[in-house]
Amino acid sequence: MGTDERRHAGGKMLAEVADGIGTAIFNQPEKHNAISLDMWEGLAEILDAFAADPAVRVVVLRGAGTRAFVSGADISQFEAERNDADAQIQYERRTRAGRARLASFEKPVIAAIRGFCLGGGLGIALAADLRLATADAVFGIPAARLGLAYGFDMTRQLVATVGPAAARMLLYSGERIDAAEALRIGLVNRCVPPDEFEAALATLAGRIAANAPLSINAAKRAIAASLADPADRDMAGLETAIAACFDSQDYREGRAAFREKRPPRFTGK
């Protein structure tokens, strides 16, 4: 299958679809893929398109080149866009769509991390379901070194991922950690040598894309419910998703494939 590429945010965000995998690329390598306001808006557009495309089974987020995933927010915009508390409120309003789309995205998302993954870039990676990193990747949250603060959503996700002790160390010290330490504290799921990264990413994304979409959706909903406050759990939606699995053609296909000792061919129906 060929690759379909589309440009967003004046080319600072790229979208590609191939073989069931939708890839969103942060494309500002001259700034280590620092994310600007228009890139947040472009990310929202890309995720909306991926959500509506039944051919997309799994989404990969990655940075252009090999030097950075996302190095944080584009600091060149801070003086004009984030110079005080009121400006920060407006900045949050303009980035809310992209952050909300990513937080509520129903398909599985992999953050493919090479090089720097810092600040808001780490927040983006934390919002993904899985994080695959190269052994030379670098992680950190420099808020305390800049005099700014991150909001509840990112902090809660950080604590849920690495626990409060490691979260305090990252937030209070502002220190950068390497991929080995990120793997040790659970910040990333897997760490591979740089020359093995593309093959490992293709294998992981391809395996997820080949699995039953309804099953993955139910699993994602169940995990989200387990992490949410009891009052915010969408138990009705989860029960509906579980029932859809057992009533699906894919469930019948999975059983038939097992009996016939062949790979299943799932359609998401």
N, C-alpha and C positions, 0 to 999 in steps of 0.2 A: 504494500500500500504506500502511496506517495505521501509527502509531507505538505500540509497546508499551513502557510505562514501568514500571519497578519500583524500589522503594526498599530500600536496605540501610543498615546501620549507623545506624539511627534517622533515616534521611533524609539523612545526610551523604554517602552515595554513591548515585547514581542510575544506572539502566541503561535504555537505550532501544534498540530494534531497529526498523529501517525500511529497506526497499529493499536488503537484503543487508548493511547496515552496523550493527554493534553499537557503541553509544557508552556509555562509562563516564565519569561526571561526578563530579569531586571537588567536593562541594557544601558548603563551609564558607566562603562569601565574606566573612563578617565577620572571618575570620582569614586572608584572602588564600588560602583553600583549603589551609591548612596541614594535613598529613595526621596524623591521630591513630591510636592503636592500633586502635580499632574500625573506622576507615576502611580500614586495611590488611586487616583480616579481611573487610570488605565487598567490597574489590577482589578478593580470592580467590574469594568466592562468585560475583561477576559474571563473572569470567574462566572459572570452571568452567561456568557456564550458557552462555556464548558458545561455549566449546569443544564443548559437547554439542549445540548448535543448528546443524543443517546449513544453515539459512537465513542464518546469519551468515558472510559471506565475508571481511570485513575489520573490524577493531576500531579505533575512535578513542578516545583518552584526552584529556579536556579538563577545564578548570576551569570552575566556574560563574561567569558574568559575564565581564567583560573586563579586570579588574585583575590577575588572576593565573591561571597554570596551576596550579602548586602551589608555594607559597613556602617549602617545606621541611617538616621535622617540626614538629608542634605543640609549641612550646617550653614551653607551660604545663604539659605533662606531664613535663618534664625533671626537676623536683625530686622528683617521686614515682616516676617510672619509669626515669630515666637518671642518677641522682645519683652513681654510682660504677661501677667496672668490673663488679662482680657484677650490679648492676641493669641494666647495658648488655647483659650476657649474656641476662638474662631478656627484655629488650626485643627483642633479636635473635630470640629463640626465638618470641615472639608475632607478630613481623612476617614470620617466615620463609616462612609459607605464601603470603602475597601476593607476596613478592619471587620465590619459586620459581615460582609460577604464571606470572608475567610473563616471567621469564627463559626458561622452557621452552615458552611458548605457541606452538602450531604455526601459527596463522593470522597474516597480516600485521597489524602494529599501527602506527598513526600517532599520534604525539603532536602535538596541535593546541595550539600555545603562544601565548597572549596574555598580556601583562603579565609579572609576576614568575615566573621559573623558577629557583629557588634551592635549593642544598643537596640534600636528599633528593628534592626535586621535579625537579631536574636529573638525579638518579639514575634516577628513573622515566622521564624523557624519553629518557635514554640506553639504557634497556632496550627501548624501542620500536624498530621497524625503520626508521621514517622520522620526521623532525621538520620540521613546517611551522610557521613563526613569523610573527607580525606584525612590521612594521618598528619598532614601539615596544616590543617585548619586551626584557626585561632578564634576564641570566644571571649566575650566580655560585655559588661554593662557599665559604661563610663559615666553614668549620671552624677555620681558624687564628685567626679572630677570636673564636671561642667556646671554644677550648681542647679541642675534641673531634677525633675522627679518623674517616675513612671506611674501610670494610673493603676487602678485596682485590677483590671482585667489581665494585663500582662504580668503583674506581680503574682496574682492568684495562679496563673498558668505556670509560672516559674516554680512556685512552691509545690504545686501539684506534681510537677515533673521531677524536681530534684530534692524536695523536702525543705523545711525551714532553715536548717543549719547551713546547707550549701547555698541557699538563696541569700541568706544574710551575708555570707562571705563574698559572694559576687557583688551584691548591692553596696555593702559597706566599704569594701576595699577598692572597688573599681578596677581590680587587677584583671589581666587577661590570663586565660588558661589555654593549654594545648588540647588537642583532640583526645589524647590518652586520659587526661583528667576529666574531660567532658564525658567520655565513655564511663569512667569509674563512678561518677556521681549520677549517671543516668540522663545526662543532658542530651546525648545522642544515642541512637539505637545500635548503630554499627559504625566502625571506623576501619577504613581500608587504605592500602597504599595508593598514592596518586595514580600510578600506572594501571591499577586495577579498578579504578573508580567507575569509569563509564560502563564497563562490563557488569560490575556489581549493581549499578543503577538500572541498567537495562534488564537484568535478571529479576530484580525485585519488582520493578514496575510491571514487567511482562507477566510475572507470576500473579500479581494482584489483578491485573486486567483480565487474566484468563479465569479467575475465580468467579463465583456466582455473585452478581451485583446486589441482589436483594439480600443475600446473607451478609455481605459486607456492610450494607446500609443498616441492617438490624444490629450488627455488632457495634457500629459507630454510635448508633442511638443509645444502646445499652451502656457503653462506656461513658458517654456524655451524661446520661442520667445518674450513673454512679458517682460522678464528680460534682454534680449540681446540688444545690441546697434542696432538701425534700420538697419545699413549696414550689420550686422551679422545675421539677422533673416532669417531662412530658411522657407520663406512663401510658396514656392512651395512644399516643403516636408510636411508642415502642411496641405495645401489644399489637397494633395494626401491622407494623412492619414484620413482626414475628409470624403473625397469621399469614401474611402475604407470602412468606417463604414456603410454608407448608402447603399452600394452595397453588404454588407456581409450577409452570412447566419445567423450570430449572430443577426443582426438587425431583420431579419424575425423571428428568434427564440424568441427574446425578446418580440416582439409584440404578438406572439402566446402564450407565457407563461403568459403575462399580461391578455389576453382574457380568458385563461383557468384557471387563478388563481392558478398557480403552479410555483415553482422555475424554472428559466431558466437554460438551459444546454448549456453553451457557449463553442465553440471549437476554437475560434480564427480565423475563416475562414468566 
